C-alpha cells in the first residue's frame, strides 16, 4: 500500500451539510462523486456563475468557476456538470493567499526649500 501524500496531512476543512439550494458567486464547493461520477477524486471549486443558458437534465446544473488546489489557489478555470444535491459547501472561506507585499520605500521629505539655494557651511 502506498504511503499517503502530502495532501493527506492537511486538515480537513469545515464543511456544511450536503446539497446547495442557492448559489452565490465566490462560494467554495467540495465536488465529490455524489455530485457527479466523474469526480472520483474530490476537488474544491470556487463558483463564478451558474450557466443557466446551457441546457441540462432535470436535477443537474452547469457551474462555471475555478478548480482550487490545497492552498485555495485557482489552478484551472472550468465548467462542471453536477447535481446540486451532491455538492458540499465549505463553511469557512478558503484563505486567499496573495503574494507578500513589498514594503514601499519611504518618500523623500517634502522639499520645503525647493527653489532656494542651500548654504554650505564652511569651517
MDTraj code that builds the backbone (N, CA, C; nanometers):
import mdtraj as md
import numpy as np

residues = "UNK UNK UNK UNK UNK UNK UNK UNK UNK UNK UNK UNK UNK UNK UNK UNK UNK UNK UNK UNK UNK UNK UNK UNK UNK UNK UNK UNK UNK UNK UNK UNK UNK UNK UNK UNK UNK UNK UNK UNK UNK UNK UNK UNK UNK UNK UNK UNK UNK UNK UNK UNK UNK UNK UNK UNK UNK UNK UNK UNK UNK UNK UNK UNK UNK UNK UNK UNK UNK UNK UNK UNK UNK UNK UNK UNK UNK UNK UNK UNK UNK UNK UNK UNK UNK UNK UNK UNK UNK UNK UNK UNK UNK UNK UNK UNK UNK UNK UNK UNK UNK UNK UNK UNK UNK UNK UNK UNK UNK UNK UNK UNK UNK UNK UNK UNK UNK UNK UNK UNK UNK UNK UNK".split()
xyz = np.array([
    [0.0839, -0.1166, 0.0000],
    [0.0000, 0.0000, 0.0000],
    [0.0888, 0.1234, 0.0000],
    [0.0525, 0.2223, -0.0786],
    [0.1328, 0.3438, -0.0894],
    [0.1156, 0.4314, 0.0333],
    [0.2218, 0.5024, 0.0658],
    [0.2148, 0.5970, 0.1775],
    [0.1308, 0.7169, 0.1348],
    [0.0555, 0.7762, 0.2268],
    [-0.0247, 0.8926, 0.1903],
    [0.0635, 1.0090, 0.1491],
    [0.0156, 1.0867, 0.0516],
    [0.0904, 1.2013, 0.0011],
    [0.0809, 1.3187, 0.0964],
    [0.1428, 1.4314, 0.0584],
    [0.1416, 1.5479, 0.1454],
    [0.0008, 1.6034, 0.1680],
    [-0.0902, 1.5805, 0.0752],
    [-0.2263, 1.6323, 0.0912],
    [-0.2986, 1.5616, 0.2055],
    [-0.2537, 1.4402, 0.2410],
    [-0.3190, 1.3655, 0.3474],
    [-0.2935, 1.4285, 0.4839],
    [-0.1887, 1.5105, 0.4941],
    [-0.1545, 1.5719, 0.6215],
    [-0.2264, 1.7048, 0.6440],
    [-0.2881, 1.7601, 0.5398],
    [-0.3586, 1.8865, 0.5589],
    [-0.4906, 1.8603, 0.6289],
    [-0.5292, 1.9444, 0.7235],
    [-0.6538, 1.9211, 0.7965],
    [-0.7740, 1.9358, 0.7041],
    [-0.8760, 1.8573, 0.7312],
    [-0.9979, 1.8614, 0.6518],
    [-1.0714, 1.9923, 0.6807],
    [-1.1147, 2.0652, 0.5762],
    [-1.1830, 2.1919, 0.6008],
    [-1.3205, 2.1698, 0.6617],
    [-1.3701, 2.2731, 0.7249],
    [-1.5029, 2.2683, 0.7829],
    [-1.6055, 2.2764, 0.6710],
    [-1.6975, 2.1823, 0.6671],
    [-1.7959, 2.1772, 0.5598],
    [-1.9362, 2.1794, 0.6160],
    [-2.0279, 2.2381, 0.5405],
    [-2.1680, 2.2372, 0.5782],
    [-2.2339, 2.1128, 0.5197],
    [-2.3593, 2.0939, 0.5539],
    [-2.4337, 1.9784, 0.5043],
    [-2.4387, 1.9796, 0.3524],
    [-2.4496, 1.8614, 0.2951],
    [-2.4528, 1.8473, 0.1502],
    [-2.5803, 1.9075, 0.0929],
    [-2.5729, 1.9448, -0.0314],
    [-2.6879, 1.9974, -0.1026],
    [-2.6915, 2.1487, -0.1013],
    [-2.6874, 2.2072, -0.2192],
    [-2.6884, 2.3516, -0.2322],
    [-2.8250, 2.3935, -0.2834],
    [-2.8880, 2.4881, -0.2153],
    [-3.0177, 2.5369, -0.2608],
    [-3.0051, 2.6721, -0.3282],
    [-2.9028, 2.7485, -0.2921],
    [-2.8824, 2.8807, -0.3512],
    [-2.7353, 2.8984, -0.3832],
    [-2.7072, 2.9362, -0.5071],
    [-2.5691, 2.9580, -0.5488],
    [-2.5361, 3.1062, -0.5420],
    [-2.4151, 3.1366, -0.4952],
    [-2.3647, 3.2731, -0.4914],
    [-2.2230, 3.2725, -0.5470],
    [-2.1921, 3.3712, -0.6266],
    [-2.0568, 3.3833, -0.6809],
    [-1.9579, 3.3929, -0.5654],
    [-1.8482, 3.3213, -0.5768],
    [-1.7447, 3.3233, -0.4742],
    [-1.7538, 3.2101, -0.3739],
    [-1.8683, 3.1400, -0.3700],
    [-1.8785, 3.0307, -0.2726],
    [-1.7856, 2.9170, -0.3146],
    [-1.7307, 2.8502, -0.2147],
    [-1.6383, 2.7398, -0.2391],
    [-1.7118, 2.6098, -0.2120],
    [-1.7069, 2.5201, -0.3097],
    [-1.7778, 2.3928, -0.3027],
    [-1.6791, 2.2777, -0.3047],
    [-1.7116, 2.1735, -0.2338],
    [-1.6357, 2.0481, -0.2455],
    [-1.7190, 1.9601, -0.3373],
    [-1.6608, 1.9240, -0.4485],
    [-1.7309, 1.8456, -0.5501],
    [-1.6817, 1.7018, -0.5397],
    [-1.7731, 1.6107, -0.5080],
    [-1.7382, 1.4701, -0.4905],
    [-1.8167, 1.3845, -0.5891],
    [-1.7973, 1.2568, -0.5770],
    [-1.8673, 1.1623, -0.6635],
    [-2.0191, 1.1691, -0.6431],
    [-2.0649, 1.2155, -0.5276],
    [-2.2079, 1.2304, -0.5028],
    [-2.2689, 1.3357, -0.5952],
    [-2.1881, 1.4313, -0.6399],
    [-2.2357, 1.5359, -0.7295],
    [-2.2285, 1.4924, -0.8754],
    [-2.1283, 1.4120, -0.9094],
    [-2.1119, 1.3635, -1.0460],
    [-2.0124, 1.2474, -1.0454],
    [-2.0390, 1.1438, -1.1237],
    [-1.9492, 1.0270, -1.1250],
    [-1.8068, 1.0582, -1.1690],
    [-1.7863, 1.1684, -1.2381],
    [-1.6515, 1.1995, -1.2867],
    [-1.5561, 1.2439, -1.1753],
    [-1.6100, 1.2782, -1.0584],
    [-1.5263, 1.3281, -0.9501],
    [-1.4949, 1.2184, -0.8490],
    [-1.4242, 1.1168, -0.8952],
    [-1.3774, 1.0100, -0.8067],
    [-1.2812, 1.0712, -0.7053],
    [-1.1940, 1.1594, -0.7535],
    [-1.1069, 1.2369, -0.6668],
    [-1.1768, 1.3705, -0.6420],
    [-1.2197, 1.3993, -0.5191],
    [-1.2902, 1.5251, -0.4916],
    [-1.2037, 1.6475, -0.5214],
    [-1.2688, 1.7556, -0.5587],
    [-1.1993, 1.8814, -0.5835],
    [-1.2709, 1.9925, -0.5082],
    [-1.1992, 2.1020, -0.4874],
    [-1.2607, 2.2246, -0.4380],
    [-1.2807, 2.3152, -0.5578],
    [-1.3922, 2.3867, -0.5578],
    [-1.4343, 2.4641, -0.6742],
    [-1.4889, 2.5983, -0.6259],
    [-1.4335, 2.7088, -0.6774],
    [-1.4856, 2.8435, -0.6451],
    [-1.5767, 2.8857, -0.7595],
    [-1.7019, 2.9094, -0.7247],
    [-1.8054, 2.9381, -0.8233],
    [-1.7956, 3.0809, -0.8758],
    [-1.8054, 3.0934, -1.0082],
    [-1.8174, 3.2237, -1.0725],
    [-1.9642, 3.2483, -1.1045],
    [-2.0259, 3.1512, -1.1743],
    [-2.1673, 3.1655, -1.2093],
    [-2.2275, 3.0322, -1.2476],
    [-2.3597, 3.0285, -1.2440],
    [-2.4353, 2.9120, -1.2898],
    [-2.4657, 2.9365, -1.4371],
    [-2.4359, 2.8372, -1.5205],
    [-2.4604, 2.8509, -1.6646],
    [-2.6054, 2.8174, -1.6930],
    [-2.6948, 2.9128, -1.6739],
    [-2.8375, 2.8904, -1.6948],
    [-2.8737, 2.8857, -1.8419],
    [-2.7854, 2.9338, -1.9279],
    [-2.8120, 2.9330, -2.0705],
    [-2.7805, 2.7970, -2.1346],
    [-2.7169, 2.7064, -2.0622],
    [-2.6869, 2.5730, -2.1146],
    [-2.7966, 2.4767, -2.0723],
    [-2.8418, 2.3955, -2.1650],
    [-2.9499, 2.3007, -2.1392],
    [-2.8965, 2.1834, -2.0565],
    [-2.9750, 2.1421, -1.9576],
    [-2.9337, 2.0310, -1.8712],
    [-3.0504, 1.9363, -1.8495],
    [-3.0204, 1.8243, -1.7868],
    [-3.1239, 1.7320, -1.7422],
    [-3.1812, 1.7833, -1.6106],
    [-3.3003, 1.7388, -1.5790],
    [-3.3631, 1.7801, -1.4534],
    [-3.2760, 1.7353, -1.3353],
    [-3.2491, 1.8268, -1.2433],
    [-3.1687, 1.7949, -1.1257],
    [-3.0195, 1.8143, -1.1455],
    [-2.9776, 1.8625, -1.2610],
    [-2.8365, 1.8853, -1.2900],
    [-2.8166, 2.0319, -1.3271],
    [-2.6963, 2.0855, -1.3042],
    [-2.6630, 2.2230, -1.3411],
    [-2.5203, 2.2289, -1.3964],
    [-2.4973, 2.3291, -1.4791],
    [-2.3624, 2.3609, -1.5244],
    [-2.3108, 2.4753, -1.4378],
    [-2.1956, 2.4561, -1.3773],
    [-2.1319, 2.5594, -1.2963],
    [-2.0019, 2.6014, -1.3620],
    [-1.9758, 2.7301, -1.3610],
    [-1.8522, 2.7827, -1.4181],
    [-1.7717, 2.8450, -1.3044],
    [-1.6425, 2.8130, -1.2967],
    [-1.5595, 2.8661, -1.1894],
    [-1.4168, 2.8185, -1.1991],
    [-1.3517, 2.8141, -1.0833],
    [-1.2105, 2.7759, -1.0758],
    [-1.1926, 2.6530, -0.9880],
    [-1.1143, 2.5595, -1.0359],
    [-1.0721, 2.4476, -0.9529],
    [-0.9600, 2.4989, -0.8639],
    [-0.9641, 2.4639, -0.7352],
    [-0.8667, 2.5143, -0.6385],
    [-0.7705, 2.4040, -0.5952],
    [-0.6485, 2.4432, -0.5625],
    [-0.5531, 2.3467, -0.5093],
    [-0.5673, 2.3412, -0.3568],
    [-0.4778, 2.2697, -0.2906],
    [-0.4862, 2.2514, -0.1454],
    [-0.4696, 2.3823, -0.0688],
    [-0.4011, 2.4802, -0.1292],
    [-0.3821, 2.6098, -0.0635],
    [-0.4958, 2.7068, -0.0924],
    [-0.5903, 2.6668, -0.1769],
    [-0.7025, 2.7538, -0.2100],
    [-0.6766, 2.8452, -0.3277],
    [-0.5711, 2.8179, -0.4023],
    [-0.5388, 2.8988, -0.5193],
    [-0.5979, 2.8354, -0.6436],
    [-0.6449, 2.9180, -0.7351],
    [-0.7037, 2.8694, -0.8591],
    [-0.5953, 2.8059, -0.9466],
    [-0.6242, 2.6843, -0.9952],
    [-0.5288, 2.6164, -1.0823],
    [-0.5848, 2.5954, -1.2220],
    [-0.7181, 2.5992, -1.2361],
    [-0.7794, 2.5807, -1.3674],
    [-0.9184, 2.6419, -1.3675],
    [-0.9506, 2.7056, -1.4795],
    [-1.0864, 2.7562, -1.4965],
    [-1.1631, 2.6488, -1.5724],
    [-1.2826, 2.6158, -1.5241],
    [-1.3570, 2.5092, -1.5891],
    [-1.5058, 2.5201, -1.5642],
    [-1.5818, 2.4502, -1.6465],
    [-1.7254, 2.4353, -1.6290],
    [-1.7506, 2.2905, -1.5936],
    [-1.8340, 2.2681, -1.4914],
    [-1.8611, 2.1314, -1.4468],
    [-2.0114, 2.1061, -1.4484],
    [-2.0492, 1.9820, -1.4740],
    [-2.1883, 1.9392, -1.4827],
    [-2.2161, 1.8526, -1.3615],
    [-2.2979, 1.9031, -1.2679],
    [-2.3150, 1.8362, -1.1393],
    [-2.4597, 1.8401, -1.0922],
    [-2.4868, 1.7582, -0.9905],
    [-2.6147, 1.7619, -0.9203],
    [-2.5949, 1.8446, -0.7928],
    [-2.6706, 1.9534, -0.7757],
    [-2.6525, 2.0374, -0.6563],
    [-2.6705, 1.9603, -0.5260],
    [-2.7539, 1.8563, -0.5254],
    [-2.7776, 1.7801, -0.4026],
    [-2.6505, 1.7102, -0.3546],
    [-2.5541, 1.6884, -0.4413],
    [-2.4308, 1.6205, -0.4023],
    [-2.3162, 1.7135, -0.3691],
    [-2.3361, 1.8439, -0.3799],
    [-2.2297, 1.9401, -0.3506],
    [-2.2216, 1.9683, -0.2016],
    [-2.1029, 1.9966, -0.1552],
    [-2.0809, 2.0295, -0.0142],
    [-2.0249, 2.1709, -0.0104],
    [-2.0893, 2.2574, 0.0672],
    [-2.0473, 2.3972, 0.0771],
    [-1.9422, 2.4095, 0.1862],
    [-1.8365, 2.4764, 0.1549],
    [-1.7323, 2.4993, 0.2546],
    [-1.7810, 2.6096, 0.3474],
    [-1.7844, 2.5826, 0.4783],
    [-1.8388, 2.6768, 0.5759],
    [-1.7489, 2.7984, 0.5951],
    [-1.6197, 2.7781, 0.5930],
    [-1.5279, 2.8901, 0.6080],
    [-1.4600, 2.9123, 0.4743],
    [-1.4469, 3.0359, 0.4306],
    [-1.3862, 3.0607, 0.3003],
    [-1.2396, 3.0211, 0.2979],
    [-1.1948, 2.9801, 0.1821],
    [-1.0537, 2.9465, 0.1638],
    [-0.9748, 3.0753, 0.1770],
    [-0.8694, 3.0757, 0.2574],
    [-0.7924, 3.1991, 0.2694],
    [-0.7280, 3.2333, 0.1365],
    [-0.7518, 3.3521, 0.0921],
    [-0.6933, 3.3959, -0.0338],
    [-0.5475, 3.4282, -0.0080],
    [-0.4610, 3.3472, -0.0646],
    [-0.3186, 3.3703, -0.0442],
    [-0.2716, 3.4657, -0.1518],
    [-0.2226, 3.5754, -0.1087],
    [-0.1733, 3.6758, -0.2018],
    [-0.0233, 3.6872, -0.1838],
    [0.0448, 3.7273, -0.2890],
    [0.1889, 3.7451, -0.2734],
    [0.2182, 3.8505, -0.1674],
    [0.3260, 3.8306, -0.0969],
    [0.3637, 3.9257, 0.0071],
    [0.3908, 4.0621, -0.0560],
    [0.3389, 4.1638, 0.0078],
    [0.3593, 4.2983, -0.0444],
    [0.5001, 4.3440, -0.0135],
    [0.5601, 4.4036, -0.1119],
    [0.6920, 4.4618, -0.0878],
    [0.6721, 4.5892, -0.0091],
    [0.7557, 4.6130, 0.0898],
    [0.7406, 4.7382, 0.1641],
    [0.7680, 4.8558, 0.0715],
    [0.6855, 4.9558, 0.0813],
    [0.7063, 5.0734, -0.0026],
    [0.8188, 5.1560, 0.0567],
    [0.9077, 5.2037, -0.0284],
    [1.0184, 5.2838, 0.0234],
    [0.9639, 5.4152, 0.0786],
    [1.0291, 5.4663, 0.1825],
    [0.9819, 5.5931, 0.2387],
    [0.9952, 5.7040, 0.1355],
    [0.8963, 5.7901, 0.1349],
    [0.9015, 5.9025, 0.0413],
    [1.0004, 6.0055, 0.0922],
    [1.0663, 6.0712, -0.0007],
    [1.1593, 6.1758, 0.0449],
    [1.0813, 6.2890, 0.1106],
    [1.1457, 6.3547, 0.2035],
    [1.0807, 6.4658, 0.2739],
    [1.0406, 6.5711, 0.1723],
    [0.9301, 6.6358, 0.2021],
    [0.8837, 6.7407, 0.1106],
    [0.9918, 6.8454, 0.0955],
    [1.0083, 6.8891, -0.0218],
    [1.1138, 6.9875, -0.0473],
    [1.0604, 7.1278, -0.0172],
    [1.0710, 7.1617, 0.1091],
    [1.0233, 7.2935, 0.1508],
    [1.1133, 7.4033, 0.0968],
    [1.2364, 7.3683, 0.0748],
    [1.3323, 7.4697, 0.0287],
    [1.3496, 7.4675, -0.1218],
    [1.2561, 7.4092, -0.1898],
    [1.2696, 7.3974, -0.3341],
    [1.2772, 7.5375, -0.3943],
    [1.3716, 7.5577, -0.4774],
    [1.3891, 7.6878, -0.5409],
    [1.4871, 7.7769, -0.4661],
    [1.5171, 7.7467, -0.3420],
    [1.6128, 7.8266, -0.2653],
    [1.7481, 7.7600, -0.2739],
    [1.8499, 7.8419, -0.2670],
    [1.9863, 7.7882, -0.2682],
    [2.0176, 7.7343, -0.1301],
    [2.0833, 7.6208, -0.1264],
    [2.1266, 7.5695, 0.0038],
    [2.2614, 7.6322, 0.0365],
    [2.2801, 7.6594, 0.1605],
    [2.4042, 7.7244, 0.2043],
    [2.4913, 7.6163, 0.2658],
    [2.6084, 7.6044, 0.2115],
    [2.7039, 7.5083, 0.2654],
    [2.7810, 7.5751, 0.3776],
    [2.7915, 7.5090, 0.4859],
    [2.8709, 7.5608, 0.5970],
    [3.0160, 7.5291, 0.5732],
    [3.0937, 7.6232, 0.5879],
    [3.2367, 7.6040, 0.5760],
    [3.2982, 7.6275, 0.7108],
    [3.3874, 7.5431, 0.7480],
    [3.4532, 7.5552, 0.8777],
    [3.5908, 7.6107, 0.8613],
])
top = md.Topology()
chain = top.add_chain()
for i, resn in enumerate(residues, 1):
    res = top.add_residue(resn, chain, resSeq=i)
    for name in ("N", "CA", "C"):
        top.add_atom(name, md.element.get_by_symbol(name[0]), res)
traj = md.Trajectory(xyz[None], top)
